[in-house]
Amino acid sequence: MQEGKKFKFLGIVVVSYVLSFLLISETASAFVLISNGGKVARWANGRADYYTKDIPAEFTSAIESSFDVWSDISGIDLRFTAKSSGGAAQSRDGKNTLQWVTANWTSLSFRPPSNALAVTLSSFNGDSGLVIDADIFFNDDQFGWAVVSGPENENFVDIQNIATHEIGHMIGLDHSSVNFFENDPDLADATMFYASGSGETSRRVPKNDDVRGATALYSAAALPKPSIANVTELERAGRTVLYRVSGSNFSEYTSFIIASENFSMGDLVSRYKTILSSTEAEVEFNVSGFYDATPKFMALNSADESASIDFKLDSSLLDSAGFNSSSDSGGGGCVASHRASTSFDVFWLLGFLFVLLSMTRGQRALLRLKTFYK
C-alpha cells in the first residue's frame, strides 16, 4: 500500500449519472461491445502482449491476476503475455502499456478529468476492428491505491478492482451500464459497470454479463451465425426506442447494433435486450446523438458471425445538430471521445470515472441505494 497518499475528495462526489427510462423487463440485460462502422474491437487471435511503466512493485501481482481472470474464463481463447518494463505509453506504437502517473494527471496529452481513476486509450483498424494498440493510465496524482485486504486500507482504491475493469476495455468491452440507479443487478454488479467506491473489491473477477461479452468476442468454439428478417418499432419514450427483432440463432451472446459508415459517430450498441426465443428479441436503443437516417441494423454472435439489414430511423429521432459525445450511446465509454484519425484506424478514449461515494463505511453504503430502485 502506498503510504501518505489520501483522497482529495472528503465528501460525496457524484461525477455523473443517467436516469434511463427502461421500456423492457428487469431481466433484460446485455454486455456492450465497442463498435464503430459495424466492426467490433477485439484482438487478433485473442492474443495481446503488455508492458508496464512505473507500476509499483507491490501491485505487479494484482495486475497479473487482473489479466488472468479474463483469460481464465471457461470456453474462451484469450491470452496475455507480460513483457519487460518499457518506456512511456505512446498511442499507436504497437506496445500495450500500463503506465503509473504520479503527477500532472490532467496535463496528459488526452486531458483526462481529475476524477478519473484510470483511462484506457485504444486504437483499432477501421476495416477489421482489430485492436492495434491499447494503453492504460492509472491516476496516482489524485488518489491513493492499495491491494485492499481489510479495514486498514478500505479508504484506498483497490488496484486489482480497477485493473480488471480497464483490461475489459482493452479487450473490447464498454460499460455494462452508465446509469447510477441501474436496477438490473446483472449490469450493476458487473466488472464493467461504470461506478464504484473506495475499498471495493467485488469487481476483481468478471461477472455473468462480463463473461458473456468476453465469450462473444473470444469464444473458443464457433458460435452460430444469426440472421435478421425484420425489425419493428414497439414503443418509444423520447429518443429511447424498443424494437422487436425477428430472425434466427439469437442467444445470450447476441449483440444488436445500429451501425453507421460515418466514422465521426460511434455505433449504437444495445445495452438492454430480452431474448424471447432463438428467433425473437426485444431490443432497446437510446438514439440520442445519432444522425444517420439509413444505418445498418446488425445482430452479432461473434466478430465473425454477424448479420445486417438496411434500416431507416424515423426522422424525428435524428439529432440534426450532430454527434453528442455526452449522450448515452453504446461504444464509447463514459468520457468517450472518438474520431476517425485516418481511413485506416480509429482512436478511442475510454475513461473510467468511478463515482467516489465515501470515505467511511457508512457513506459507502450509499452506493447500495441503487439496489432499492427495482
DRENDO-1510 file (C-alpha; in Angstrom, 1 decimal, always signed):
<recs>
REC; n; res; u; v; w
REC; 1; MET; +0.0; +0.0; +0.0 .
REC; 2; GLN; +1.2; +3.5; -0.8 .
REC; 3; GLU; +1.7; +5.5; +2.4 .
REC; 4; GLY; +0.8; +9.1; +2.9 .
REC; 5; LYS; -1.5; +9.5; -0.1 .
REC; 6; LYS; -5.1; +10.3; +0.8 .
REC; 7; PHE; -8.1; +11.1; -1.3 .
REC; 8; LYS; -8.7; +14.7; -2.1 .
REC; 9; PHE; -12.4; +14.2; -2.0 .
REC; 10; LEU; -13.7; +14.3; +1.5 .
REC; 11; GLY; -17.4; +14.2; +0.9 .
REC; 12; ILE; -19.8; +12.5; -1.5 .
REC; 13; VAL; -18.8; +13.2; -5.1 .
REC; 14; VAL; -21.1; +12.1; -7.9 .
REC; 15; VAL; -19.5; +12.6; -11.3 .
REC; 16; SER; -22.5; +11.9; -13.4 .
REC; 17; TYR; -25.5; +9.7; -13.7 .
REC; 18; VAL; -28.1; +8.9; -16.3 .
REC; 19; LEU; -31.7; +8.1; -15.3 .
REC; 20; SER; -32.8; +5.8; -18.1 .
REC; 21; PHE; -36.5; +5.2; -18.9 .
REC; 22; LEU; -36.4; +1.4; -19.2 .
REC; 23; LEU; -39.0; +0.1; -21.5 .
REC; 24; ILE; -38.3; -3.6; -21.1 .
REC; 25; SER; -38.3; -6.1; -18.3 .
REC; 26; GLU; -35.8; -6.1; -15.4 .
REC; 27; THR; -34.5; -9.4; -16.6 .
REC; 28; ALA; -33.2; -7.8; -19.8 .
REC; 29; SER; -29.5; -7.1; -19.9 .
REC; 30; ALA; -26.7; -7.0; -22.4 .
REC; 31; PHE; -23.0; -6.6; -22.3 .
REC; 32; VAL; -21.8; -3.7; -24.5 .
REC; 33; LEU; -19.2; -4.1; -27.2 .
REC; 34; ILE; -17.0; -1.3; -28.6 .
REC; 35; SER; -18.1; -0.9; -32.2 .
REC; 36; ASN; -17.6; +1.6; -35.0 .
REC; 37; GLY; -18.8; +1.2; -38.5 .
REC; 38; GLY; -20.2; -2.2; -37.6 .
REC; 39; LYS; -16.8; -3.5; -36.7 .
REC; 40; VAL; -16.3; -4.6; -33.1 .
REC; 41; ALA; -13.0; -4.1; -31.4 .
REC; 42; ARG; -11.0; -7.3; -30.4 .
REC; 43; TRP; -7.5; -8.7; -30.5 .
REC; 44; ALA; -6.4; -10.8; -33.5 .
REC; 45; ASN; -6.4; -14.5; -32.5 .
REC; 46; GLY; -7.2; -13.4; -28.9 .
REC; 47; ARG; -3.5; -12.6; -28.2 .
REC; 48; ALA; -2.0; -9.5; -26.7 .
REC; 49; ASP; +1.3; -8.5; -25.1 .
REC; 50; TYR; +1.6; -5.9; -22.5 .
REC; 51; TYR; +4.3; -3.7; -20.9 .
REC; 52; THR; +4.4; -1.7; -17.7 .
REC; 53; LYS; +5.8; +1.7; -16.9 .
REC; 54; ASP; +6.5; +2.8; -13.3 .
REC; 55; ILE; +3.9; +0.4; -11.8 .
REC; 56; PRO; +4.8; +0.0; -8.1 .
REC; 57; ALA; +6.3; -3.4; -7.4 .
REC; 58; GLU; +3.7; -4.2; -4.7 .
REC; 59; PHE; +1.0; -4.0; -7.4 .
REC; 60; THR; +2.6; -6.3; -10.0 .
REC; 61; SER; +1.0; -9.5; -8.8 .
REC; 62; ALA; -2.5; -7.9; -8.5 .
REC; 63; ILE; -2.3; -6.6; -12.1 .
REC; 64; GLU; -1.2; -10.0; -13.3 .
REC; 65; SER; -4.2; -11.5; -11.6 .
REC; 66; SER; -6.4; -9.0; -13.4 .
REC; 67; PHE; -5.2; -10.3; -16.7 .
REC; 68; ASP; -5.6; -13.9; -15.6 .
REC; 69; VAL; -9.2; -13.6; -14.6 .
REC; 70; TRP; -10.2; -12.7; -18.1 .
REC; 71; SER; -8.1; -15.3; -19.9 .
REC; 72; ASP; -9.3; -18.0; -17.4 .
REC; 73; ILE; -13.0; -17.6; -18.4 .
REC; 74; SER; -14.1; -21.0; -19.4 .
REC; 75; GLY; -14.7; -21.5; -23.2 .
REC; 76; ILE; -12.8; -18.6; -24.5 .
REC; 77; ASP; -9.4; -18.3; -26.2 .
REC; 78; LEU; -7.7; -15.2; -24.9 .
REC; 79; ARG; -4.1; -15.0; -23.7 .
REC; 80; PHE; -1.9; -12.2; -22.5 .
REC; 81; THR; +1.9; -12.1; -22.3 .
REC; 82; ALA; +3.8; -9.9; -19.9 .
REC; 83; LYS; +6.8; -8.2; -21.4 .
REC; 84; SER; +9.7; -6.4; -19.6 .
REC; 85; SER; +9.1; -2.9; -18.3 .
REC; 86; GLY; +9.2; -0.4; -21.2 .
REC; 87; GLY; +9.1; +3.3; -22.0 .
REC; 88; ALA; +6.2; +5.7; -21.7 .
REC; 89; ALA; +3.0; +4.8; -23.4 .
REC; 90; GLN; +2.5; +6.1; -26.9 .
REC; 91; SER; -0.6; +5.8; -28.9 .
REC; 92; ARG; -0.3; +3.5; -32.0 .
REC; 93; ASP; +3.2; +2.4; -31.2 .
REC; 94; GLY; +2.1; -1.3; -31.1 .
REC; 95; LYS; +3.0; -1.6; -27.5 .
REC; 96; ASN; +0.2; -2.1; -25.0 .
REC; 97; THR; +1.5; -0.2; -21.9 .
REC; 98; LEU; +0.1; +0.1; -18.4 .
REC; 99; GLN; +1.5; +3.4; -17.0 .
REC; 100; TRP; +1.5; +4.8; -13.5 .
REC; 101; VAL; +1.0; +8.6; -13.4 .
REC; 102; THR; +2.1; +10.2; -10.1 .
REC; 103; ALA; +1.9; +13.9; -11.1 .
REC; 104; ASN; +0.3; +16.3; -13.7 .
REC; 105; TRP; -2.5; +13.9; -14.5 .
REC; 106; THR; -4.8; +16.5; -16.1 .
REC; 107; SER; -1.8; +17.7; -18.2 .
REC; 108; LEU; -1.5; +14.5; -20.1 .
REC; 109; SER; -2.0; +14.9; -23.8 .
REC; 110; PHE; -5.5; +13.5; -23.8 .
REC; 111; ARG; -6.5; +15.8; -20.9 .
REC; 112; PRO; -8.2; +13.2; -18.6 .
REC; 113; PRO; -10.5; +14.7; -15.9 .
REC; 114; SER; -9.0; +14.8; -12.4 .
REC; 115; ASN; -11.7; +12.4; -11.0 .
REC; 116; ALA; -10.8; +9.6; -13.5 .
REC; 117; LEU; -9.1; +6.8; -11.6 .
REC; 118; ALA; -7.8; +5.3; -14.9 .
REC; 119; VAL; -8.2; +5.8; -18.6 .
REC; 120; THR; -7.7; +3.3; -21.4 .
REC; 121; LEU; -6.7; +4.6; -24.9 .
REC; 122; SER; -7.2; +2.2; -27.8 .
REC; 123; SER; -6.7; +2.3; -31.5 .
REC; 124; PHE; -8.1; -0.3; -33.9 .
REC; 125; ASN; -8.2; -1.0; -37.6 .
REC; 126; GLY; -11.4; +0.6; -39.0 .
REC; 127; ASP; -11.7; -2.1; -41.7 .
REC; 128; SER; -11.4; -5.1; -39.4 .
REC; 129; GLY; -12.0; -3.9; -35.9 .
REC; 130; LEU; -8.7; -5.5; -34.8 .
REC; 131; VAL; -7.0; -3.6; -31.9 .
REC; 132; ILE; -3.7; -2.0; -32.9 .
REC; 133; ASP; -2.7; -0.6; -29.6 .
REC; 134; ALA; -4.2; -0.1; -26.1 .
REC; 135; ASP; -2.7; +1.8; -23.2 .
REC; 136; ILE; -3.9; +2.1; -19.7 .
REC; 137; PHE; -3.1; +5.0; -17.4 .
REC; 138; PHE; -3.6; +4.9; -13.6 .
REC; 139; ASN; -4.2; +8.2; -11.7 .
REC; 140; ASP; -1.8; +8.2; -8.7 .
REC; 141; ASP; -1.9; +12.0; -8.8 .
REC; 142; GLN; -5.2; +12.4; -7.0 .
REC; 143; PHE; -5.9; +9.0; -5.5 .
REC; 144; GLY; -4.4; +6.6; -3.0 .
REC; 145; TRP; -4.0; +3.0; -4.1 .
REC; 146; ALA; -3.6; -0.4; -2.4 .
REC; 147; VAL; -4.3; -4.0; -2.7 .
REC; 148; VAL; -7.3; -3.7; -0.4 .
REC; 149; SER; -7.4; -6.5; +2.2 .
REC; 150; GLY; -9.5; -5.2; +5.0 .
REC; 151; PRO; -10.5; -2.2; +7.2 .
REC; 152; GLU; -6.9; -1.0; +7.4 .
REC; 153; ASN; -6.9; +0.1; +3.8 .
REC; 154; GLU; -10.5; +0.4; +2.9 .
REC; 155; ASN; -10.2; +4.1; +2.1 .
REC; 156; PHE; -7.8; +3.4; -0.8 .
REC; 157; VAL; -8.7; +2.4; -4.3 .
REC; 158; ASP; -8.1; -1.3; -5.0 .
REC; 159; ILE; -5.7; -1.7; -7.9 .
REC; 160; GLN; -7.0; -5.1; -8.9 .
REC; 161; ASN; -10.6; -3.9; -9.0 .
REC; 162; ILE; -9.7; -1.1; -11.4 .
REC; 163; ALA; -7.2; -3.0; -13.5 .
REC; 164; THR; -9.7; -5.8; -14.2 .
REC; 165; HIS; -12.2; -3.2; -15.4 .
REC; 166; GLU; -9.7; -1.4; -17.6 .
REC; 167; ILE; -8.5; -4.7; -19.1 .
REC; 168; GLY; -12.1; -5.2; -20.0 .
REC; 169; HIS; -12.0; -2.1; -22.1 .
REC; 170; MET; -8.7; -3.2; -23.6 .
REC; 171; ILE; -10.2; -6.5; -24.8 .
REC; 172; GLY; -13.2; -4.7; -26.4 .
REC; 173; LEU; -15.9; -4.2; -23.8 .
REC; 174; ASP; -17.7; -0.9; -23.0 .
REC; 175; HIS; -19.6; -0.2; -19.8 .
REC; 176; SER; -22.3; -2.6; -18.8 .
REC; 177; SER; -24.3; +0.4; -17.6 .
REC; 178; VAL; -23.8; +4.2; -17.0 .
REC; 179; ASN; -27.0; +4.5; -15.0 .
REC; 180; PHE; -26.2; +5.5; -11.4 .
REC; 181; PHE; -29.6; +4.0; -10.3 .
REC; 182; GLU; -29.2; +0.8; -12.5 .
REC; 183; ASN; -32.0; -1.5; -11.5 .
REC; 184; ASP; -30.7; -4.6; -13.2 .
REC; 185; PRO; -28.2; -6.3; -10.8 .
REC; 186; ASP; -26.6; -8.2; -13.6 .
REC; 187; LEU; -25.4; -4.9; -15.0 .
REC; 188; ALA; -24.9; -3.0; -11.8 .
REC; 189; ASP; -22.7; -5.8; -10.3 .
REC; 190; ALA; -20.7; -6.3; -13.4 .
REC; 191; THR; -17.0; -5.6; -13.6 .
REC; 192; MET; -17.8; -3.3; -16.5 .
REC; 193; PHE; -20.2; -1.1; -14.5 .
REC; 194; TYR; -19.1; +2.5; -14.7 .
REC; 195; ALA; -19.1; +3.3; -10.9 .
REC; 196; SER; -17.7; +2.1; -7.6 .
REC; 197; GLY; -16.3; +3.4; -4.4 .
REC; 198; SER; -13.1; +3.3; -2.3 .
REC; 199; GLY; -12.3; -0.1; -0.7 .
REC; 200; GLU; -14.4; -2.0; -3.2 .
REC; 201; THR; -13.0; -5.4; -4.4 .
REC; 202; SER; -16.1; -7.0; -5.9 .
REC; 203; ARG; -15.2; -6.3; -9.5 .
REC; 204; ARG; -11.9; -8.1; -9.4 .
REC; 205; VAL; -13.5; -11.1; -11.2 .
REC; 206; PRO; -15.7; -10.8; -14.3 .
REC; 207; LYS; -19.4; -11.4; -13.6 .
REC; 208; ASN; -22.0; -13.1; -15.8 .
REC; 209; ASP; -22.6; -10.2; -18.1 .
REC; 210; ASP; -18.8; -9.7; -18.5 .
REC; 211; VAL; -18.3; -13.4; -19.2 .
REC; 212; ARG; -21.0; -13.2; -21.9 .
REC; 213; GLY; -19.2; -10.3; -23.5 .
REC; 214; ALA; -15.8; -11.9; -23.5 .
REC; 215; THR; -17.3; -15.1; -24.9 .
REC; 216; ALA; -18.9; -13.2; -27.8 .
REC; 217; LEU; -15.5; -11.8; -28.6 .
REC; 218; TYR; -13.2; -14.7; -28.0 .
REC; 219; SER; -15.2; -17.9; -27.9 .
REC; 220; ALA; -13.0; -21.0; -28.5 .
REC; 221; ALA; -15.9; -22.7; -30.2 .
REC; 222; ALA; -17.6; -21.3; -33.2 .
REC; 223; LEU; -20.9; -19.5; -32.5 .
REC; 224; PRO; -23.8; -19.8; -35.0 .
REC; 225; LYS; -24.3; -17.1; -37.5 .
REC; 226; PRO; -27.5; -15.1; -36.7 .
REC; 227; SER; -29.9; -13.7; -39.3 .
REC; 228; ILE; -32.4; -10.8; -39.2 .
REC; 229; ALA; -35.7; -11.0; -41.1 .
REC; 230; ASN; -37.5; -7.9; -39.7 .
REC; 231; VAL; -37.2; -5.0; -37.2 .
REC; 232; THR; -40.4; -3.4; -35.9 .
REC; 233; GLU; -40.7; -0.5; -33.5 .
REC; 234; LEU; -42.8; -1.4; -30.5 .
REC; 235; GLU; -42.8; +1.7; -28.3 .
REC; 236; ARG; -40.9; +4.9; -27.7 .
REC; 237; ALA; -40.1; +7.3; -24.9 .
REC; 238; GLY; -38.3; +10.4; -26.2 .
REC; 239; ARG; -35.3; +9.0; -28.0 .
REC; 240; THR; -35.4; +5.7; -26.3 .
REC; 241; VAL; -36.9; +3.1; -28.6 .
REC; 242; LEU; -37.9; -0.5; -28.2 .
REC; 243; TYR; -37.7; -2.7; -31.3 .
REC; 244; ARG; -38.9; -6.3; -31.9 .
REC; 245; VAL; -36.3; -8.2; -34.0 .
REC; 246; SER; -37.1; -11.4; -35.7 .
REC; 247; GLY; -34.5; -13.7; -37.2 .
REC; 248; SER; -32.6; -16.8; -36.2 .
REC; 249; ASN; -29.9; -18.0; -33.8 .
REC; 250; PHE; -30.4; -15.4; -31.2 .
REC; 251; SER; -28.8; -16.2; -27.8 .
REC; 252; GLU; -27.3; -14.6; -24.7 .
REC; 253; TYR; -24.2; -13.9; -26.7 .
REC; 254; THR; -26.1; -11.9; -29.4 .
REC; 255; SER; -25.4; -8.1; -29.6 .
REC; 256; PHE; -27.7; -5.8; -31.5 .
REC; 257; ILE; -26.1; -2.8; -33.1 .
REC; 258; ILE; -27.2; +0.2; -35.2 .
REC; 259; ALA; -24.1; +1.0; -37.2 .
REC; 260; SER; -23.2; +3.9; -39.4 .
REC; 261; GLU; -20.5; +4.1; -42.0 .
REC; 262; ASN; -19.9; +7.6; -40.8 .
REC; 263; PHE; -16.9; +7.2; -38.5 .
REC; 264; SER; -17.4; +10.6; -36.9 .
REC; 265; MET; -20.0; +9.0; -34.6 .
REC; 266; GLY; -20.0; +5.7; -32.7 .
REC; 267; ASP; -22.4; +2.9; -33.4 .
REC; 268; LEU; -25.4; +2.4; -31.1 .
REC; 269; VAL; -24.9; -0.8; -29.2 .
REC; 270; SER; -28.0; -2.0; -27.3 .
REC; 271; ARG; -27.5; -2.2; -23.6 .
REC; 272; TYR; -30.9; -3.7; -22.8 .
REC; 273; LYS; -32.3; -6.7; -24.6 .
REC; 274; THR; -34.7; -9.6; -24.0 .
REC; 275; ILE; -34.1; -12.8; -26.0 .
REC; 276; LEU; -37.6; -14.1; -26.2 .
REC; 277; SER; -36.5; -17.2; -28.3 .
REC; 278; SER; -33.9; -18.1; -30.8 .
REC; 279; THR; -35.9; -16.2; -33.4 .
REC; 280; GLU; -37.3; -13.2; -31.5 .
REC; 281; ALA; -35.8; -10.5; -29.4 .
REC; 282; GLU; -36.8; -7.1; -27.9 .
REC; 283; VAL; -34.1; -4.6; -28.0 .
REC; 284; GLU; -33.8; -1.1; -26.6 .
REC; 285; PHE; -31.7; +1.7; -28.1 .
REC; 286; ASN; -31.2; +5.3; -27.0 .
REC; 287; VAL; -30.6; +7.1; -30.3 .
REC; 288; SER; -29.6; +10.5; -28.8 .
REC; 289; GLY; -26.7; +12.0; -30.7 .
REC; 290; PHE; -27.2; +9.7; -33.7 .
REC; 291; TYR; -27.9; +11.4; -37.1 .
REC; 292; ASP; -27.6; +8.7; -39.8 .
REC; 293; ALA; -31.1; +8.1; -41.2 .
REC; 294; THR; -30.1; +5.0; -43.1 .
REC; 295; PRO; -27.8; +2.9; -41.0 .
REC; 296; LYS; -27.4; -0.9; -40.8 .
REC; 297; PHE; -29.2; -2.9; -38.1 .
REC; 298; MET; -27.0; -5.7; -37.1 .
REC; 299; ALA; -27.0; -8.9; -35.0 .
REC; 300; LEU; -23.7; -10.3; -33.9 .
REC; 301; ASN; -22.9; -13.6; -32.2 .
REC; 302; SER; -19.2; -13.0; -32.6 .
REC; 303; ALA; -17.0; -10.7; -34.6 .
REC; 304; ASP; -17.0; -13.3; -37.4 .
REC; 305; GLU; -20.7; -14.3; -37.2 .
REC; 306; SER; -23.0; -11.3; -37.9 .
REC; 307; ALA; -25.9; -10.3; -40.0 .
REC; 308; SER; -27.3; -6.9; -41.1 .
REC; 309; ILE; -30.2; -5.4; -42.9 .
REC; 310; ASP; -30.8; -1.9; -44.2 .
REC; 311; PHE; -32.6; +0.2; -41.7 .
REC; 312; LYS; -34.3; +3.6; -41.6 .
REC; 313; LEU; -34.6; +5.7; -38.5 .
REC; 314; ASP; -37.6; +7.9; -38.0 .
REC; 315; SER; -36.5; +11.4; -38.9 .
REC; 316; SER; -38.0; +12.7; -35.6 .
REC; 317; LEU; -35.4; +10.7; -33.7 .
REC; 318; LEU; -32.4; +12.1; -35.5 .
REC; 319; ASP; -30.0; +14.6; -34.0 .
REC; 320; SER; -29.6; +17.1; -36.8 .
REC; 321; ALA; -27.1; +19.1; -34.7 .
REC; 322; GLY; -24.6; +16.3; -35.0 .
REC; 323; PHE; -23.0; +13.8; -32.7 .
REC; 324; ASN; -23.4; +14.5; -29.0 .
REC; 325; SER; -20.4; +12.8; -27.2 .
REC; 326; SER; -22.1; +13.1; -23.8 .
REC; 327; SER; -25.1; +11.0; -24.8 .
REC; 328; ASP; -25.6; +7.5; -23.5 .
REC; 329; SER; -24.8; +5.7; -26.7 .
REC; 330; GLY; -23.0; +2.5; -26.9 .
REC; 331; GLY; -19.4; +2.1; -27.9 .
REC; 332; GLY; -17.6; +4.9; -26.3 .
REC; 333; GLY; -17.0; +4.8; -22.6 .
REC; 334; CYS; -18.1; +7.4; -20.1 .
REC; 335; VAL; -15.8; +10.2; -21.3 .
REC; 336; ALA; -15.8; +8.8; -24.8 .
REC; 337; SER; -14.1; +10.9; -27.4 .
REC; 338; HIS; -13.7; +9.1; -30.7 .
REC; 339; ARG; -12.8; +10.2; -34.2 .
REC; 340; ALA; -11.6; +8.7; -37.5 .
REC; 341; SER; -8.0; +9.6; -37.4 .
REC; 342; THR; -7.3; +8.1; -40.8 .
REC; 343; SER; -9.1; +5.8; -43.2 .
REC; 344; PHE; -7.1; +3.0; -41.5 .
REC; 345; ASP; -7.6; +3.2; -37.8 .
REC; 346; VAL; -10.0; +4.7; -35.3 .
REC; 347; PHE; -8.9; +6.1; -32.0 .
REC; 348; TRP; -10.9; +5.6; -28.7 .
REC; 349; LEU; -10.6; +7.3; -25.4 .
REC; 350; LEU; -12.2; +5.0; -22.7 .
REC; 351; GLY; -12.2; +6.8; -19.4 .
REC; 352; PHE; -13.3; +5.2; -16.3 .
REC; 353; LEU; -15.0; +7.7; -14.0 .
REC; 354; PHE; -15.6; +5.9; -10.7 .
REC; 355; VAL; -18.2; +7.5; -8.5 .
REC; 356; LEU; -16.4; +8.1; -5.2 .
REC; 357; LEU; -19.2; +8.0; -2.8 .
REC; 358; SER; -17.4; +7.7; +0.5 .
REC; 359; MET; -14.5; +7.8; +2.8 .
REC; 360; THR; -16.3; +5.9; +5.6 .
REC; 361; ARG; -18.2; +2.6; +5.8 .
REC; 362; GLY; -21.5; +4.4; +6.4 .
REC; 363; GLN; -21.1; +6.7; +3.4 .
REC; 364; ARG; -20.1; +3.9; +1.2 .
REC; 365; ALA; -23.4; +2.2; +1.9 .
REC; 366; LEU; -25.0; +4.9; -0.2 .
REC; 367; LEU; -23.7; +3.0; -3.3 .
REC; 368; ARG; -26.1; +0.3; -2.4 .
REC; 369; LEU; -29.1; +2.7; -2.9 .
REC; 370; LYS; -29.2; +1.6; -6.5 .
REC; 371; THR; -30.5; -1.8; -5.4 .
REC; 372; PHE; -33.6; -0.1; -4.0 .
REC; 373; TYR; -34.7; +1.2; -7.4 .
REC; 374; LYS; -36.2; -2.0; -8.8 .
</recs>
